[in-house]
Amino acid sequence: MPINKKEITKAQMLKAMQCKSADELMALIKAEGYDITKEEAEAYFAEVSDMELDSEKLKNIAGGIETCWAVDGCSWH
């Protein structure tokens, strides 16, 4: 199944942020039951590698206010 960025949980986001490579992120995403290509994994890895979430942003993720991988595309600012 493809990734629905609005359904990403706080735990999934934290795991993704701990990945050290696109390959590791791709394995994690596949383990969660999602389909992803190497190119998509590399793009997501670049996005989550640059993210730093404070407690308010994590609360918003957990509450589902607007969840996404790319901070630039979210209303978190």
MIDOSE-1310 file (N, C-alpha, C; in nm, 2 decimals, decimal comma, always signed):
residues 77
mpin	+0,09/-0,12/+0,00/+0,00/+0,00/+0,00/+0,09/+0,12/+0,00; +0,05/+0,23/-0,07/+0,13/+0,35/-0,07/+0,12/+0,43/+0,06; +0,22/+0,51/+0,09/+0,22/+0,59/+0,21/+0,11/+0,70/+0,21; +0,03/+0,71/+0,31/-0,06/+0,82/+0,32/+0,00/+0,91/+0,43
kkei	+0,06/+1,02/+0,39/+0,13/+1,10/+0,49/+0,04/+1,15/+0,60; -0,09/+1,16/+0,59/-0,18/+1,21/+0,69/-0,20/+1,10/+0,80; -0,16/+0,98/+0,77/-0,18/+0,87/+0,87/-0,05/+0,83/+0,94; +0,06/+0,90/+0,92/+0,18/+0,87/+0,99/+0,17/+0,90/+1,14
tkaq	+0,21/+0,81/+1,22/+0,20/+0,83/+1,36/+0,32/+0,89/+1,42; +0,31/+0,94/+1,54/+0,43/+1,00/+1,61/+0,54/+0,89/+1,62; +0,51/+0,77/+1,65/+0,61/+0,66/+1,67/+0,68/+0,64/+1,53; +0,60/+0,63/+1,43/+0,66/+0,61/+1,29/+0,75/+0,72/+1,26
mlka	+0,71/+0,85/+1,29/+0,79/+0,96/+1,25/+0,92/+0,96/+1,33; +0,92/+0,92/+1,46/+1,04/+0,92/+1,54/+1,13/+0,81/+1,49; +1,07/+0,69/+1,45/+1,16/+0,59/+1,39/+1,22/+0,63/+1,26; +1,15/+0,70/+1,18/+1,20/+0,75/+1,05/+1,31/+0,85/+1,07
mqck	+1,30/+0,93/+1,17/+1,40/+1,03/+1,20/+1,53/+0,97/+1,25; +1,52/+0,85/+1,31/+1,64/+0,78/+1,36/+1,72/+0,70/+1,25; +1,66/+0,69/+1,13/+1,73/+0,61/+1,03/+1,85/+0,69/+0,98; +1,96/+0,61/+0,95/+2,09/+0,67/+0,92/+2,11/+0,66/+0,77
sade	+2,02/+0,60/+0,69/+2,04/+0,60/+0,54/+1,90/+0,58/+0,48; +1,90/+0,61/+0,35/+1,77/+0,59/+0,27/+1,74/+0,44/+0,27; +1,84/+0,36/+0,26/+1,81/+0,21/+0,26/+1,75/+0,17/+0,39; +1,80/+0,22/+0,50/+1,74/+0,19/+0,64/+1,60/+0,24/+0,65
lmal	+1,57/+0,36/+0,59/+1,44/+0,42/+0,59/+1,34/+0,33/+0,51; +1,39/+0,29/+0,39/+1,31/+0,21/+0,30/+1,28/+0,08/+0,37; +1,37/+0,01/+0,44/+1,34/-0,11/+0,51/+1,23/-0,09/+0,62; +1,25/+0,02/+0,69/+1,15/+0,06/+0,80/+1,01/+0,08/+0,74
ikae	+1,00/+0,15/+0,63/+0,87/+0,18/+0,57/+0,81/+0,05/+0,52; +0,89/-0,04/+0,45/+0,84/-0,16/+0,41/+0,80/-0,25/+0,52; +0,87/-0,25/+0,63/+0,83/-0,32/+0,75/+0,70/-0,28/+0,81; +0,66/-0,15/+0,79/+0,54/-0,09/+0,83/+0,42/-0,13/+0,74
gydi	+0,46/-0,20/+0,63/+0,35/-0,25/+0,53/+0,32/-0,15/+0,42; +0,42/-0,06/+0,39/+0,40/+0,03/+0,28/+0,49/+0,00/+0,16; +0,45/+0,03/+0,04/+0,53/+0,02/-0,08/+0,61/+0,15/-0,10; +0,73/+0,14/-0,13/+0,81/+0,25/-0,16/+0,93/+0,22/-0,25
tkee	+0,96/+0,31/-0,34/+1,07/+0,29/-0,43/+1,20/+0,34/-0,37; +1,31/+0,30/-0,42/+1,44/+0,36/-0,37/+1,44/+0,51/-0,39; +1,39/+0,56/-0,50/+1,39/+0,71/-0,52/+1,30/+0,78/-0,42; +1,18/+0,72/-0,39/+1,10/+0,78/-0,29/+1,16/+0,78/-0,15
aeay	+1,23/+0,66/-0,12/+1,30/+0,65/+0,01/+1,41/+0,76/+0,02; +1,48/+0,78/-0,08/+1,59/+0,88/-0,08/+1,53/+1,02/-0,06; +1,42/+1,05/-0,12/+1,35/+1,18/-0,11/+1,30/+1,20/+0,03; +1,23/+1,09/+0,09/+1,18/+1,10/+0,23/+1,30/+1,11/+0,33
faev	+1,41/+1,04/+0,30/+1,52/+1,04/+0,39/+1,58/+1,19/+0,39; +1,59/+1,25/+0,28/+1,64/+1,39/+0,28/+1,55/+1,48/+0,36; +1,42/+1,46/+0,35/+1,32/+1,54/+0,43/+1,33/+1,52/+0,58; +1,33/+1,39/+0,62/+1,33/+1,36/+0,76/+1,47/+1,39/+0,82
sdme	+1,57/+1,38/+0,74/+1,71/+1,41/+0,80/+1,72/+1,55/+0,84; +1,65/+1,64/+0,78/+1,65/+1,79/+0,81/+1,56/+1,83/+0,91; +1,47/+1,74/+0,96/+1,37/+1,78/+1,05/+1,42/+1,77/+1,20; +1,37/+1,87/+1,27/+1,39/+1,87/+1,42/+1,26/+1,91/+1,47
ldse	+1,20/+1,81/+1,55/+1,06/+1,84/+1,60/+1,07/+1,87/+1,75; +1,00/+1,98/+1,78/+0,99/+2,02/+1,92/+0,87/+1,95/+1,97; +0,84/+1,96/+2,10/+0,73/+1,89/+2,16/+0,59/+1,93/+2,10; +0,58/+2,06/+2,07/+0,45/+2,10/+2,01/+0,43/+2,04/+1,87
klkn	+0,53/+2,03/+1,79/+0,52/+1,96/+1,66/+0,49/+1,82/+1,68; +0,55/+1,75/+1,77/+0,52/+1,61/+1,80/+0,38/+1,59/+1,85; +0,33/+1,69/+1,93/+0,19/+1,68/+1,97/+0,09/+1,69/+1,85; +0,13/+1,78/+1,76/+0,04/+1,80/+1,64/+0,04/+1,67/+1,56
iagg	+0,16/+1,61/+1,54/+0,16/+1,48/+1,47/+0,08/+1,38/+1,54; +0,09/+1,36/+1,67/+0,02/+1,26/+1,74/-0,13/+1,29/+1,73; -0,17/+1,42/+1,73/-0,31/+1,46/+1,72/-0,37/+1,46/+1,58; -0,28/+1,44/+1,48/-0,33/+1,44/+1,34/-0,37/+1,57/+1,29
ietc	-0,32/+1,68/+1,35/-0,36/+1,81/+1,30/-0,33/+1,83/+1,15; -0,21/+1,82/+1,12/-0,16/+1,81/+0,98/-0,03/+1,74/+0,98; -0,03/+1,62/+0,94/+0,09/+1,54/+0,94/+0,15/+1,52/+0,80; +0,28/+1,55/+0,79/+0,35/+1,52/+0,66/+0,50/+1,50/+0,69
wavd	+0,57/+1,45/+0,59/+0,71/+1,43/+0,60/+0,79/+1,56/+0,58; +0,74/+1,65/+0,50/+0,81/+1,77/+0,47/+0,77/+1,89/+0,55; +0,85/+1,94/+0,64/+0,82/+2,05/+0,72/+0,78/+2,17/+0,64; +0,85/+2,19/+0,52/+0,81/+2,31/+0,44/+0,67/+2,31/+0,39
gcsw	+0,61/+2,19/+0,38/+0,48/+2,18/+0,32/+0,37/+2,17/+0,43; +0,41/+2,19/+0,56/+0,31/+2,18/+0,66/+0,28/+2,31/+0,73; +0,18/+2,31/+0,81/+0,14/+2,43/+0,88/+0,20/+2,44/+1,01; +0,31/+2,37/+1,04/+0,38/+2,37/+1,17/+0,46/+2,50/+1,19
h	+0,49/+2,57/+1,09/+0,58/+2,69/+1,10/+0,52/+2,79/+1,20
